[in-house]
Amino acid sequence: MNAKLAIPLIAAATLSFGAAAMASEGHGKEDIGQPGTKSQVTRTVEVKMGDVFFDAKAIDVKPGETIRFILRNEGSLLHEFNIGKADSQAAHQAEMAAMFQNGTLSSTGVGQDMSTMEHTMGGMKMVGMEHNDPNSVLIEPRTTQELIWTFNKSTGLEFACNVPGHYQSGMVGKFEVK
C-alpha cells in the first residue's frame, strides 16, 4: 500500500476508534515479559518496516531470552513496534487513534508535546496523554529505534503496528515461543 492510500485509511480508522479509546481496559496488564537491559541481551534481531509491512511475519523466541530489537522504518509513515496479545493490541489501537485524533501523533511522527497536552475526550479531561509503554516504540520515517525485551513463557504474543489502519492492513506478526 502506498502512502496516498494509507492516509485515508488512517483518517477513517481514527474516526471509528477515537470514541472507543476511553472505554478500553488498556494494555500491558497481561504477563507478556518485561523490559530487559543491554547486559541481559542474548540476541539481536533486526526488523525492517515499510508502508505498511514488517519484513518478518514470525520471530522465534525462548522463555527467559532477552532480545535487542533494532527497528528500522524505511517507509514514509510513522510506525510502531508493540509487543502484546491480540486483545491488548486492540485496546492500544483505540488509544493510538485518540492520539491521532487529538494531534498528539501525525502520520509522519509526533505532533504536539505529549507530556504537556491537555484535552477533553468523551467528557473526560486528559492530561499528558503519551506513548510511553515499555513494550512499545514509535519509529518515525527513515529512522531507527531500539527495544530490549525479556520474554517469558507466555504464548499468543504478537508484534504489531497500531497506527490506525496499519494492523488491519497486515502490519502484525507472531512471536513463536519455543
Salt bridges, closest charged atoms under 4 A:
GLU46 OE2 - LYS48 NZ 3.97
GLU46 OE2 - ARG72 NE 3.03
ASP51 OD1 - HIS79 NE2 2.74
ASP60 OD1 - LYS178 NZ 3.85
GLU65 OE2 - ARG43 NE 2.82
GLU80 OE2 - HIS92 NE2 2.53
GLU80 OE2 - HIS131 NE2 2.64
GLU95 OE1 - HIS27 ND1 2.87
GLU95 OE1 - HIS92 ND1 3.21
GLU118 OE1 - LYS125 NZ 2.96
ASP133 OD2 - HIS27 NE2 2.25
GLU146 OE1 - ARG68 NE 2.75
GLU158 OE2 - LYS174 NZ 3.01
